[in-house]
Amino acid sequence: MISVDDYAASILAQLGTLPAEQVDLNQALGRLLRADVHAQVTLPPWPNSAMDGYAVHALELRGASAESPATLPVVADIEAGSTTKFVLEAGTAARIMTGAPIPQGCTAVVAVERVQGWDPAIHTVNVMPPAEVTFIESTAEGANIRLAGEDALAGDLVLPAGERLTAPRIAACAAAGASTVSVSRHVRVGIITTGTELVEPGRELEWGQIYDSNGPLVRGMVETVGAEVVSITRVPDDAPELFAAVREASTSCDVIILTGGASVGAYDTTRLVLDRSYVSDDDPVADEFRRVTFQSVAMQPGKPQGFGVLDSGARVWALPGNPVSVWVSFQMFIEPALAALQGSLTPATSWIAATAAQSWKSPTGREQFMPVIVASASGETLKVAPASARGSGSHLAASLGRMTAMARVAAEVTEVAEGDTVLVKGLI
């Protein structure tokens, strides 16, 4: 068997990277930036006021106090967005709003709350400036003035390639003057769930049938990490139908995720259609899809795994059919791969340490991935316990509804004792 980490590394080595595309900044949320963004202008582009108040010559207020106030005529009213250049003459003041350009000659801004007669109970909207203003305290040179370029100079790096574009990062790009950005395009994903026993939820079950939970599960996980589901198909254990579904998905998808049929059962048609070790002289057309290597990975659940790249370039994962196995496999192999396809080697979630709140068994020689719940209160040291009394059984689909994370137990550990440290991932 191959180890979990070695198998994950072998997948990443085969992936490649999707091409970048230039998109409008308003369409870039959640995308991975593929080219540096530099400031196209100096930020701020000109000195501006940090307060609503009065532009003054600071020296003229030296010694001002309530007992010895300084009164100046108000000769201008400068609002944010004003494009008129103004010179503040000696012995005068100008009313100025937050963000408005500082007039030439001004060396300080006095907040409106600091002048004589300020009354917070009196509204100021649409009120004309007074003829004069009286100052009852001195002010420092440069007070309440934002200097040109104190945020960034034209040409400065604002955001490096590789960053995920959050709302604040998009705001930074906009402030820098970028209207478009180079980003990774969304990964296009096709989902194929296999199994004659699978039935659409909502239909009446017959003996031997179960509801298909893998389709909604994979779709939810794909969309959670920012990829795009372009097709979702359910097929029985029938090689011609599966072949047709894979062929259709390969024409439009970067990634195809199949669930079921990855093991060695007599009806595991996924291997029949995709296994590169299977050669058929009388079926040359189907052979073009036999590009997947199937192997046993030292993990529980999720031991049978398959991965390969089709001639179309579509990357194919063949996962086990049991829902917990699918959930674990996606987090361990597909989530980091979807990030890598966009040019990032940092998965959406990472491992953190937690304490086992109770003991549980772990299989010999395989890493265990246990669905767990948080068993500690807010503010306490993080503690976790199995989400199901039946442990990490791969068929326990209902336990996924109770879990809040996945715990990882090393292959050499056969029992997790209460108080042991375990790694957890995917806290929700």
C-alpha positions in Angstrom: 0.0 0.0 0.0 1.0 3.6 -0.6 1.0 6.1 2.2 -1.6 8.9 2.2 1.1 11.6 1.8 2.9 9.8 -1.0 -0.3 9.3 -2.9 -1.3 12.9 -2.5 2.1 14.0 -3.7 1.9 11.7 -6.8 -1.4 13.3 -7.7 -0.1 16.9 -7.4 2.9 15.9 -9.6 0.5 15.1 -12.5 -1.9 18.0 -12.3 -0.4 21.0 -14.1 -2.1 24.4 -13.8 -5.1 25.8 -15.5 -4.6 28.9 -17.6 -5.2 32.4 -16.2 -7.9 34.8 -17.5 -8.4 38.5 -17.2 -11.7 39.4 -15.5 -13.5 42.5 -14.3 -12.6 43.2 -10.7 -16.3 42.9 -9.7 -16.2 39.2 -11.0 -13.0 38.3 -9.2 -14.2 37.5 -5.6 -12.8 34.2 -4.4 -10.4 33.8 -7.4 -6.7 33.2 -7.1 -4.6 36.1 -8.3 -2.2 35.0 -11.0 -0.3 38.3 -11.7 0.9 41.0 -9.3 -1.2 44.1 -8.9 0.8 47.4 -8.8 -0.5 50.8 -7.8 -1.3 52.8 -11.0 -1.5 56.0 -9.0 0.0 57.4 -5.8 -2.3 56.7 -2.8 -3.5 59.2 -1.6 -2.8 61.0 -4.9 -2.7 64.4 -3.0 -2.7 65.5 0.6 -6.2 65.3 2.1 -8.0 66.0 5.3 -8.5 63.3 7.9 -11.2 65.2 9.6 -14.2 67.4 9.0 -12.9 70.8 10.3 -10.9 73.8 9.3 -7.8 74.2 7.2 -5.4 76.6 8.8 -1.8 77.8 9.1 -0.8 76.0 12.3 1.6 78.8 13.4 -1.3 81.3 13.5 -2.9 79.3 16.3 0.2 79.2 18.5 -0.9 80.1 22.1 -4.6 80.0 21.3 -6.7 79.1 24.4 -10.2 79.6 25.8 -8.8 82.7 27.5 -7.0 83.9 24.5 -8.8 82.6 21.4 -7.8 83.1 17.8 -10.5 84.1 15.3 -10.0 83.8 11.6 -12.3 84.5 8.6 -13.6 81.5 6.7 -12.8 82.2 3.1 -13.6 78.9 1.4 -15.6 75.7 1.7 -13.7 72.6 0.4 -15.7 69.4 0.0 -14.6 65.9 -0.8 -14.4 65.5 -4.6 -13.5 69.2 -5.2 -11.3 69.6 -8.2 -10.6 73.3 -7.7 -7.0 74.0 -6.5 -7.1 76.6 -3.7 -4.4 78.6 -2.0 -5.0 79.4 1.7 -3.8 82.9 2.4 -2.2 83.8 5.7 -4.7 85.0 8.3 -7.6 82.9 6.9 -9.2 79.5 7.4 -11.2 77.3 5.1 -13.9 74.8 6.1 -12.8 71.4 4.8 -14.5 67.9 4.8 -12.9 64.5 5.4 -11.1 63.3 2.2 -11.1 66.8 0.6 -7.7 68.0 -0.9 -5.6 70.1 1.3 -5.2 73.7 -0.1 -1.8 75.0 -0.8 -0.4 76.8 2.3 -2.4 74.8 4.8 -0.3 73.1 7.5 -2.9 71.6 9.8 -6.6 70.8 10.0 -8.5 71.5 13.2 -11.4 69.1 13.8 -14.8 70.9 13.9 -15.4 69.4 17.4 -12.3 71.5 18.7 -13.5 75.0 17.8 -15.5 77.4 19.9 -19.3 77.0 19.7 -19.3 73.3 18.6 -22.6 71.7 19.7 -23.1 68.0 18.8 -26.8 68.4 19.2 -27.0 70.7 16.2 -27.1 69.0 12.8 -24.5 70.1 10.3 -25.9 68.6 7.0 -26.4 71.3 4.3 -25.3 74.1 6.8 -23.4 76.9 5.2 -19.9 77.7 6.6 -19.7 80.5 9.2 -18.2 83.9 8.2 -15.5 83.3 10.9 -14.3 80.6 13.2 -12.8 80.9 16.7 -10.1 78.5 17.8 -9.6 77.9 21.5 -6.4 75.7 21.4 -3.2 75.5 19.4 -2.6 72.7 16.9 0.5 70.8 15.7 2.0 71.1 12.2 0.6 68.4 10.0 -2.3 67.6 12.3 -5.1 65.7 10.6 -3.4 65.8 7.2 -3.0 62.6 5.2 0.1 62.9 3.1 0.3 62.1 -0.6 1.8 58.6 -1.1 1.6 57.6 2.6 -0.4 54.5 1.6 1.4 53.6 -1.7 3.5 55.2 -4.4 2.7 54.7 -8.1 4.3 51.4 -9.1 4.3 49.9 -5.6 3.2 46.3 -5.2 -0.3 46.3 -3.8 -1.1 42.5 -4.0 1.2 39.7 -5.0 0.2 36.8 -7.3 -1.0 33.8 -5.4 -3.4 35.6 -3.0 -7.0 34.6 -2.9 -9.1 37.6 -3.7 -11.2 38.5 -0.7 -13.4 41.6 -0.5 -10.7 43.8 1.2 -8.1 42.7 -1.3 -10.5 43.6 -4.2 -10.9 47.0 -2.5 -7.1 47.4 -2.4 -6.9 46.6 -6.2 -9.7 49.1 -6.9 -8.0 51.8 -4.9 -4.8 51.2 -6.8 -6.7 51.8 -10.1 -7.0 48.2 -11.3 -10.3 47.6 -13.2 -9.4 44.0 -14.2 -7.1 41.4 -12.7 -5.5 38.2 -14.0 -6.9 35.2 -12.1 -7.2 31.5 -12.3 -10.4 30.5 -14.0 -12.8 28.4 -12.1 -12.1 24.6 -12.2 -14.9 23.0 -14.2 -16.0 19.7 -12.4 -18.1 16.8 -13.6 -19.5 14.4 -11.0 -20.5 10.9 -11.8 -22.0 8.7 -9.1 -22.1 5.0 -10.0 -24.1 2.1 -8.6 -27.2 0.2 -9.7 -28.5 0.5 -6.1 -28.6 4.3 -6.2 -31.9 6.1 -6.3 -32.7 9.8 -6.4 -33.7 11.1 -2.9 -37.5 11.4 -2.7 -38.4 8.3 -4.7 -39.7 5.2 -3.0 -37.0 2.7 -2.3 -37.3 -0.9 -3.4 -35.5 -3.8 -1.7 -31.8 -3.5 -2.2 -31.8 0.2 -3.1 -30.4 3.2 -1.3 -30.6 6.9 -1.8 -27.7 8.6 -3.6 -26.0 10.9 -1.0 -22.7 11.0 -2.9 -23.9 13.3 -5.6 -25.1 16.1 -3.3 -22.1 15.5 -1.0 -19.5 16.0 -3.8 -21.4 18.9 -5.3 -21.5 20.7 -2.0 -17.7 20.1 -1.3 -16.8 21.2 -4.8 -18.8 24.4 -4.6 -17.5 25.1 -1.1 -13.9 25.4 -2.3 -14.9 27.6 -5.2 -14.9 25.2 -8.1 -17.8 25.0 -10.6 -20.0 21.9 -11.1 -20.8 21.8 -14.8 -22.4 18.3 -14.9 -23.7 15.7 -12.4 -24.7 12.2 -13.6 -25.9 9.0 -12.0 -25.2 5.7 -13.8 -25.8 2.1 -12.9 -23.1 -0.6 -12.9 -23.1 -0.7 -16.7 -19.8 -0.2 -18.6 -21.3 1.3 -21.8 -23.4 3.8 -19.8 -20.4 4.7 -17.7 -18.2 5.0 -20.8 -20.7 7.4 -22.3 -20.9 9.5 -19.2 -17.1 9.8 -18.9 -16.8 10.6 -22.6 -19.4 13.4 -22.2 -17.8 14.8 -19.1 -14.4 14.8 -20.7 -15.4 17.3 -23.4 -16.2 20.1 -20.9 -14.6 19.3 -17.6 -11.1 20.0 -16.1 -11.9 17.5 -13.4 -14.1 14.4 -13.3 -15.0 12.8 -9.9 -16.5 9.3 -9.9 -17.8 7.6 -6.8 -18.2 3.9 -6.6 -16.6 1.0 -8.5 -13.0 1.7 -7.4 -12.4 -1.6 -5.6 -12.1 -5.1 -6.9 -15.8 -6.3 -6.9 -17.3 -8.2 -9.7 -19.4 -5.2 -10.7 -16.9 -2.4 -10.2 -17.4 -1.0 -13.7 -15.4 2.1 -13.0 -12.2 0.0 -13.1 -13.4 -1.8 -16.2 -13.8 1.5 -18.1 -10.8 3.5 -16.6 -8.1 1.1 -15.2 -4.9 1.6 -17.2 -3.9 -2.0 -16.3 -6.8 -3.4 -18.2 -6.2 -3.9 -21.9 -8.7 -5.1 -24.4 -7.8 -5.9 -28.0 -11.4 -5.8 -29.1 -12.4 -2.5 -27.5 -9.9 0.1 -28.8 -12.3 3.1 -28.4 -12.8 2.5 -24.7 -9.0 2.2 -24.3 -8.6 5.9 -24.8 -10.1 6.4 -21.3 -8.1 3.7 -19.6 -5.7 6.3 -18.1 -6.4 5.8 -14.4 -4.1 4.0 -11.9 -5.9 2.2 -9.2 -4.1 1.4 -5.9 -4.6 0.8 -2.2 -3.8 3.7 0.0 -2.9 3.1 3.7 -6.0 4.9 5.1 -9.3 4.0 6.7 -11.8 4.7 5.3 -10.9 5.3 1.6 -8.4 2.5 0.9 -9.3 1.9 -2.8 -8.4 5.0 -4.9 -7.8 5.8 -8.5 -6.4 8.9 -10.3 -5.3 9.6 -13.9 -5.3 12.2 -16.6 -7.4 11.5 -19.8 -6.2 12.3 -23.3 -8.5 15.3 -23.2 -6.6 16.7 -20.2 -9.4 16.0 -17.8 -8.1 14.9 -14.4 -10.1 11.9 -13.1 -10.6 10.7 -9.5 -12.2 7.3 -8.9 -13.3 7.3 -5.3 -14.9 4.5 -3.2 -18.6 4.5 -3.1 -19.2 4.8 0.6 -20.1 8.4 1.7 -17.6 8.8 4.6 -14.8 7.5 2.2 -15.9 10.1 -0.3 -15.9 12.8 2.3 -12.4 11.9 3.5 -11.0 11.3 0.0 -12.1 14.7 -1.2 -10.5 16.5 1.7 -7.2 14.6 1.5 -6.7 14.5 -2.3 -9.2 16.6 -4.3 -9.4 19.8 -2.2 -5.6 20.4 -2.4 -5.6 19.4 -6.0 -8.3 21.9 -6.9 -6.2 24.6 -5.2 -3.1 23.5 -7.1 -4.9 23.6 -10.5 -5.5 27.3 -9.9 -1.8 27.9 -9.0 -2.0 27.6 -5.2 -0.3 24.9 -3.1 -2.2 26.0 0.0 -5.5 24.1 0.6 -8.6 25.9 1.8 -8.3 24.3 5.3 -5.4 23.1 7.4 -4.7 20.8 10.3 -4.9 22.0 13.9 -4.2 20.2 17.2 -7.0 19.0 19.4 -7.4 16.8 22.4 -9.4 13.5 22.3 -12.3 13.7 24.7 -12.7 9.9 24.8 -10.9 6.9 23.6 -11.4 5.0 20.3 -9.8 2.2 18.3 -7.7 2.7 15.1 -6.8 0.1 12.5 -3.3 -1.3 12.4 -0.9 -0.1 9.6 -3.3 2.5 8.2 -4.0 6.2 9.0 -7.4 6.7 10.3 -9.7 9.6 9.4 -12.4 9.8 12.0 -15.5 12.0 11.7 -15.6 13.9 15.0 -17.7 16.4 16.9 -16.4 19.3 19.1 -16.8 18.2 22.7 -15.5 21.4 24.3 -17.2 24.7 25.1 -16.3 28.0 23.5 -13.1 29.3 25.0 -11.9 25.9 26.3 -9.0 23.9 24.8 -10.4 22.2 21.7 -11.6 18.7 22.4 -13.1 16.2 19.9 -15.0 12.9 20.1 -16.2 10.4 17.4 -19.4 11.6 15.6 -20.7 8.1 15.7 -20.6 5.3 18.2 -19.6 3.0 15.3 -16.4 5.0 14.6 -15.1 5.7 11.1 -17.1 3.1 9.2 -17.2 4.3 5.6 -21.0 3.6 5.2 -22.1 5.7 8.1 -23.6 8.5 6.0 -25.9 9.8 8.7 -22.9 10.5 11.0 -21.7 13.1 8.5 -24.7 15.2 9.6 -23.4 15.2 13.1 -19.7 15.7 12.5 -17.9 19.0 12.9 -14.4 18.0 11.8 -12.2 15.1 10.7 -9.5 13.8 13.0 -6.3 12.2 11.6 -4.7 9.3 13.5 -1.2 8.1 12.6 -0.8 4.6 11.1 1.3 3.3 14.0 -1.5 4.2 16.5 -3.9 1.4 17.3 -5.9 3.2 20.0 -6.5 6.9 20.7 -6.6 7.4 24.5 -8.6 10.1 26.2 -6.3 13.1 26.5 -4.2 12.2 23.5 -3.5 14.9 20.9 -4.9 14.4 17.4 -4.9 16.6 14.3 -8.3 17.9 13.0 -9.3 19.5 9.7 -12.4 21.1 8.3 -14.0 22.6 11.4 -17.5 23.8 10.7 
